[in-house]
Amino acid sequence: MLEGITDALELLSDGATSTDASTRQAIMMIITALQGQDRIEQRCRNMALAARQFSLLPPTAPESVYDEIWAGLTLDELRVPALSGVAKRQAHGEIELF
């Protein structure tokens, strides 16, 4: 995420190429970086949820129960409004990756 935003800021700070097109490109670079952060956050939350569910299973649980837990995870943050755009709602200050 940081690399994408840094590249966008470099593009914006380059006075020689400062145009509406470069501004739009920089905006898209920042949006893409933030969406990437959202995807990482959702996947980490899903893995934590799966790990908690796994820990509740008895040692004799069949493999199919584990498969059901994995299959039940939602990996499309753009489809889930509560997860979409999490990065833009973060408090400003220190960088938080998750």
C-alpha positions as CSV (number, residue, x, y, z in Angstrom):
1,M,0.0,0.0,0.0
2,L,2.7,2.4,1.0
3,E,4.6,1.9,-2.3
4,G,1.5,2.8,-4.4
5,I,0.7,5.9,-2.4
6,T,4.4,7.0,-2.6
7,D,4.4,6.5,-6.3
8,A,1.2,8.6,-6.6
9,L,2.7,11.4,-4.5
10,E,5.8,11.4,-6.6
11,L,3.7,11.7,-9.7
12,L,1.8,14.6,-8.1
13,S,4.9,16.4,-7.0
14,D,6.5,16.3,-10.4
15,G,5.8,19.8,-11.6
16,A,6.9,18.9,-15.2
17,T,4.2,16.4,-15.7
18,S,1.4,17.9,-13.5
19,T,-1.7,17.6,-15.6
20,D,-5.3,16.6,-15.1
21,A,-4.4,13.2,-16.6
22,S,-1.5,12.7,-14.1
23,T,-3.7,13.8,-11.2
24,R,-6.4,11.3,-12.3
25,Q,-3.7,8.6,-12.6
26,A,-2.4,9.4,-9.1
27,I,-5.9,9.3,-7.6
28,M,-6.4,5.8,-9.2
29,M,-3.1,4.7,-7.8
30,I,-4.1,5.8,-4.3
31,I,-7.5,4.1,-4.6
32,T,-5.9,0.9,-5.7
33,A,-3.5,1.0,-2.8
34,L,-6.3,1.5,-0.3
35,Q,-8.3,-1.3,-1.8
36,G,-5.3,-3.6,-1.5
37,Q,-5.1,-2.7,2.2
38,D,-8.8,-3.5,2.6
39,R,-8.3,-6.9,0.9
40,I,-5.4,-7.7,3.3
41,E,-7.4,-6.7,6.3
42,Q,-10.4,-8.8,5.3
43,R,-8.3,-11.9,4.7
44,C,-6.5,-11.5,8.0
45,R,-9.9,-11.2,9.8
46,N,-11.1,-14.3,7.9
47,M,-8.1,-16.3,8.8
48,A,-8.5,-15.3,12.5
49,L,-12.1,-16.3,12.4
50,A,-11.3,-19.6,10.8
51,A,-8.6,-20.2,13.4
52,R,-11.0,-19.5,16.3
53,Q,-13.5,-21.9,14.7
54,F,-10.9,-24.6,14.3
55,S,-9.8,-24.2,17.9
56,L,-13.4,-25.1,19.0
57,L,-13.5,-28.3,17.1
58,P,-12.8,-31.6,18.8
59,P,-9.6,-33.5,17.7
60,T,-11.8,-36.1,16.0
61,A,-13.7,-33.6,13.8
62,P,-13.9,-34.9,10.2
63,E,-12.0,-33.1,7.4
64,S,-15.3,-32.0,5.9
65,V,-16.0,-29.7,8.9
66,Y,-12.7,-27.9,8.3
67,D,-13.6,-27.6,4.6
68,E,-17.0,-26.1,5.5
69,I,-15.3,-23.5,7.7
70,W,-13.0,-22.5,4.8
71,A,-15.8,-22.5,2.3
72,G,-17.9,-20.2,4.6
73,L,-15.4,-17.4,4.6
74,T,-16.3,-14.2,2.6
75,L,-13.3,-13.2,0.5
76,D,-14.9,-10.5,-1.5
77,E,-14.6,-7.2,0.5
78,L,-16.0,-5.2,-2.4
79,R,-19.3,-7.2,-2.1
80,V,-19.6,-6.7,1.7
81,P,-20.4,-3.1,2.6
82,A,-19.1,-3.3,6.1
83,L,-15.7,-4.3,4.8
84,S,-15.5,-2.1,1.7
85,G,-13.5,1.0,2.1
86,V,-12.2,0.3,5.6
87,A,-9.0,2.1,4.9
88,K,-10.6,5.4,4.2
89,R,-12.4,5.3,7.6
90,Q,-9.2,4.7,9.6
91,A,-8.1,7.5,12.0
92,H,-5.2,9.6,10.7
93,G,-1.9,9.4,12.5
94,E,0.2,6.3,12.8
95,I,0.1,3.9,9.9
96,E,-2.0,0.8,10.7
97,L,-1.6,-2.1,8.3
98,F,-4.6,-4.1,9.7
